[in-house]
């Protein structure tokens, strides 16, 4: 190789290294875009599921309230409205307390020991 050819080879090598760096940047940018798209899709799916669960929970709560009102109305024929309300509310509060204590027990049993 002569002295005249050397700068041409070095220039081509420098150009190839520059293209390699540009291509690496483009690949990295494309990978980041792909990851962003995947995360956005996942977040959207989770958000939509959470909205549907929230609506289902609200409707279930409305149905439970309607059921309790109906139970109070039915019992009020036999024991009067005040006592029927006390019976239904007392029963629901006892059930809520039992479920709360059961939940507390589940959390206490899972607490890691040092």
C-alpha positions in Angstrom: 0.0 0.0 0.0 1.3 3.4 -0.9 1.2 6.6 1.1 -1.5 7.9 -1.3 -3.9 5.0 -0.5 -3.5 5.2 3.2 -5.7 8.3 3.8 -8.4 6.8 1.6 -8.6 3.6 3.7 -8.5 5.5 7.0 -11.3 7.8 5.7 -13.4 4.9 4.6 -12.8 3.2 8.0 -13.8 6.4 9.8 -16.9 6.7 7.7 -17.9 3.1 8.5 -17.3 3.6 12.2 -19.5 6.8 12.0 -22.2 4.9 10.2 -22.0 2.1 12.8 -22.4 4.7 15.6 -25.4 6.2 13.7 -27.0 2.8 13.2 -26.5 1.9 16.9 -28.2 5.2 17.9 -31.1 4.4 15.6 -31.4 0.9 17.0 -31.3 2.1 20.5 -33.9 4.8 19.7 -36.2 2.2 18.1 -35.8 -0.2 21.1 -36.8 2.6 23.4 -39.8 3.4 21.3 -40.8 -0.2 21.3 -40.5 -0.4 25.1 -42.6 2.8 25.5 -45.3 1.3 23.2 -45.4 -1.9 25.2 -45.6 -0.1 28.5 -48.3 2.2 27.2 -50.3 -0.8 26.0 -49.9 -2.6 29.3 -50.9 0.5 31.3 -53.9 1.0 29.1 -55.1 -2.6 29.6 -54.6 -2.3 33.4 -56.4 1.0 33.5 -59.4 -0.3 31.5 -59.6 -3.4 33.7 -59.5 -1.2 36.8 -62.3 1.0 35.5 -64.4 -2.1 34.8 -63.7 -3.5 38.2 -64.7 -0.2 39.8 -68.0 -0.1 37.9 -68.7 -3.7 38.9 -67.9 -2.9 42.5 -70.3 0.1 42.5 -73.1 -1.9 41.0 -72.5 -4.8 43.4 -72.7 -2.3 46.3 -75.9 -0.8 44.9 -77.4 -4.2 44.7 -76.4 -5.0 48.3 -77.9 -1.8 49.5 -81.1 -2.6 47.6 -81.2 -6.0 49.2 -80.7 -4.6 52.7 -83.5 -2.0 52.1 -85.7 -4.8 50.9 -84.9 -6.9 54.0 -85.6 -4.0 56.3 -89.0 -3.4 54.5 -89.9 -7.1 54.8 -88.9 -7.3 58.4 -90.7 -4.1 59.3 -94.0 -5.8 58.6 -93.3 -8.2 61.5 -91.3 -6.2 64.0 -91.7 -2.6 63.0 -89.4 -0.3 61.0 -87.1 0.8 63.8 -86.4 -2.8 65.1 -86.1 -4.1 61.5 -83.5 -1.4 60.8 -81.6 -2.3 64.0 -81.7 -6.0 63.3 -80.4 -5.6 59.7 -77.8 -3.0 60.5 -76.6 -4.9 63.5 -76.2 -8.1 61.6 -74.3 -6.4 58.8 -72.0 -4.7 61.3 -71.3 -8.0 63.0 -70.5 -9.6 59.7 -68.2 -6.7 58.8 -66.4 -7.0 62.1 -65.9 -10.7 61.7 -64.5 -10.1 58.2 -62.3 -7.3 59.5 -60.8 -9.5 62.2 -60.2 -12.3 59.7 -58.4 -9.9 57.4 -56.3 -8.6 60.2 -55.4 -12.2 61.1 -54.3 -12.9 57.6 -52.1 -9.8 57.6 -50.6 -10.6 61.0 -49.7 -14.2 59.9 -47.9 -12.9 56.8 -45.7 -10.3 58.6 -42.1 -11.3 58.2 -40.1 -12.0 61.3 -36.7 -10.4 61.7 
